[in-house]
Amino acid sequence: MTMRARHFVLALFAALVVASPARAHHPGADLDRVMGSKEHYFQPVDKAAPSFELATAEGQRVSLADFSDQVVVLHFVYARCPDVCPLHAEKLAEVQEMIRRTPMQDSVQFISVTTDPQADTPDVLASYGPNHGLDAANWRFLTIRPGQDEATTRALAEAFGHKFLKGEGGYQTHGVVTHVIDRRGRWAANFHGLEFASVNLVLYLNGLVNKPAGAAKEPEPGWWERLQSLFD
């Protein structure tokens, strides 16, 4: 896809997301079921997210509760990772760019958590996002607070269902998972690996952001398929 075509598709996507209340709530009350039928790498979770109190590069204390009015996209990385971590960050940068073109930007927070707090100094934390295309407007890179054990963030990754195991030369063996937490602090779902369709994650986030208190209308037949086909 050419750059011009990509910009057109992103603009069209933004227009479709906010075109009408019925579409904004897509896919309604059956969000997990619909996403599970469309995205092979999607895993519904539906339980309370592990809580945390960590710090930014500037030393500001941050907890999960601070984002109770936002949907959180959270992943674990370490800056020395030579392969999948930068690819994961760049995948989420693509998702963030799509979010930026919709009114959802202020409703979605991206969080990267380092599992190598000793090596990932404040300077490293501050530069990681810009180096991989992440916009600081709604992205944070978190590390341990003073006095916390060095293994705190690796233990947090384990609480989210996967491990970062330290090996020789500062490398860590780990999986690749994107966690989604809704505005109630509910661990809504995981998107596994790097092969999930970015548009599917964006549509899932849109469903959580716009999820009404009661039952939503059924989605317009064929709308999901027509939109997704634009990104194939």
N, C-alpha and C positions, 0 to 999 in steps of 0.2 A: 504494500500500500504506500503510495506517495505521501509526502508530508502534507501536501494540499488536501488530499483525500482524507488523511487522518484528522486534520483540523476540522474538516466538514463533518465527519462522522462524530467527533467529540461534541461539536456544537449541536448536532441533531440529537445526540444522546441526552445532553443537558436539557434541551427543549422537551423531549419526551418524558423525562423524569418528573418535570414540574408542570406538564401540560394540563392536568386536571386532578382533582382530589382522588378520583377512583384510580388513576394511574399512579399517583404518588404513593398510594397505599399498597400497590402491587408487591407481592402476591397475596396480600391480605392475611387472614387468620391462619392460613396453612403455609406460612413462610418456610418452615423447615421441610415440610413434605415436598413443596414445589421445588425448592433448591436442591433437595436430595435427588429428585428425579432429573434435574438438569445438569448437575455438577458432580462428576465422579469423585472428586477429591474433597467433597464436603462431608463433615461429620457433625451432626447435631449433638450438643452436650446437655444443655438445660439444667444447670445447677449453679449454686453460688460460686463466684470466682474467688480464688485464693486472694486474700488481702495482702497488701504490702505497704511499707513505708520506706522509701528510698530517697535519693537525692539527685538533683540535676548537676551539670558540670559546674554551675556557679555555687553549688552547695545548698540550694533551696530544698527544703524537705517536701516530698511529694508522696501522697498516698492515693490508693485507688479511689477512695471516697471523694477526692478532689474533682473527679470527672463524672460525678453522679448525674450530671445533666447532659452528658455526651455519650455517644457510642464509641468504645475504645477498640482500636486495632493494635494488638500487642504481639511483639515477637522478641526472641532472644538471639543475640549475636555477640561476637567478640571481634574487635577491630583487626587482629592479626590473622583472622581466618582467611585462607588464600583462595577459597573457591565459592562455596554455597552462600556464605553470609553476605558478601557484597551483592550476589545475584538476588538474594532474598530482599535486601534493602532496595535494590533497583526495581524489583517487581512491585513492591509496595509504593515506591515513588510513582510508578505508572498509575496505580490505583489512586494515589493521592492527587495526581494531576487531573484525573477524571472527576474526582470529588470536587476539586477546586472550580470546575466549570459548572457546578450546580449550587443551589442555595444550602447544600449540606455542609459546606466547609466548616462552619462554626459548630456544627453538631457532631463532628467526627474527630476524634483525637488519635493520632498515631504515636505509639510508644515503642522505643527500642530499649531493651534492657541488656546491659553487658554482663556476660558470665566470666569476664576476666578483669575484675575491677583494679587489680594491681597494675596491670599494663595499660589499661584504658584510662589514662590521666585526663584531667579536665580539658586540656588542649585537644587530646584525641577525641574525646566525646563531642566537643564543640565543632570539630571539623568533619566528623563522620557523616552526618546528614548531608551537608552541602556537597561533599565529595561523591555522594551517591544519588544526588538529585532530590533529596527530601527537603521540603519547605518547612522552615522553622515556625511558620504561622500556626500550624496545628500538629507539630511533631516535637517530642521530647526524647532525649537519650538519658536513661537513668542508670545510676550506679549505687553502691552501698553508701550509707551515711557513716560519718566518723564513729568509730567504736563498734560498728557491725562486723561480724565475722566475714572473712573474705569469701566464704562459700555461700553466703546468703542468697545471692542471685541464682546460683546453680541449684540451690535447694528450692527456690521459687519456680525455676523451670521444671523441676521434678514434680512440684505440686500441680503444675499445669500438664503433667502427663508425659514429659520426655526428659532426657538427661543430656548434660554436657560433661563428658568424661575427660579429665585432663590427661594428656599424654606427653611424650617427649617433645622438647623444643617449643613448649608453649602452645602446642596444638591441642584442640579438643575434638573428640568424636561426638557427633550429635545428629539429630534429625532436623527437618525443616517443617515448622508448623506456624501458621498464622492464627492467632486466637482472637475471637470477637466477643466483646463484653457489652451487654446492653446497658441502658441508662438506669436500670435497677440494680446494677452490680451482678447481674446474672451472666455466667459464662455461657453464652448462647451457642457457640459453635467453633469448630476448627476448620481451616482450609489447609490441607496437607500438601507438602512439596512445593514445587515451582510451576507445575503444569496446569493449575486451575486457571480458568478463564477470568481475567481481571474484571471483565464486565459483570460476571456472576457475583464476585465479591461486592462490587459497587451496588448492584441491585439488592443484594442481601442487606447491606448497610442502609440503603434507602428504605427497605421494608421495616427495619428496626427503628430508624429515625422517625418514620411517619406512622408507626404502628398505633392505631387508635386503642382506646381503653376497651371498647367492645368489639364485637365481630365486624370485620370489614367486608365490603362487597367483593364478590368473586372477580378475578381479573378478566379483562377483556380477552376473549378467545384469540389466540394467535399472536398477541402483542409481544410476549416474551420472545417467541421464535423470530419474529420480524426484526426486533431490536438486536438480538444476539447475532443474527446472520450478518449484520453490518460489520461485525468485528471478526468474522471468520477469514 
